[in-house]
Amino acid sequence: MKLVIEQEYNKLPLTNLAIIDLLKNINLASSNLMASHKSSTYIQNEICTITIHNSSPLLFITINPANLHSPIVMIYARNKIIPENLSPLNFPKTTEKA
């Protein structure tokens, strides 16, 4: 095990076949998990493939909902959400959320 740790730390190729098989299985299992390193790599490769095939995009838009009236922001602000009172009038002020 010390040898494997040393190889990983020094960024050398791994020589222990059992560890290599274990890492392959971990990568396979994590490839379906959202926001995992493997899924991020898959999405990056997909974006590169689309860019190569269709050329680079002329316009790139990221849609971000307004945080002023978002129940998700209230959860992050640790406010208890009561569905009956879920109205923008009952939301905390921007300074309170900050």
Secondary structure, 3 states (H helix, E strand, C coil): CHHHHHHHHCCCCCCCHHHHHHHHHHHHHHCCCCCCHHHHHHHHHHHHHHHHHHCCCCCCCCCCCCCCCCHHHHHHCCCCCCHHHCCHHHCCCHHHHC
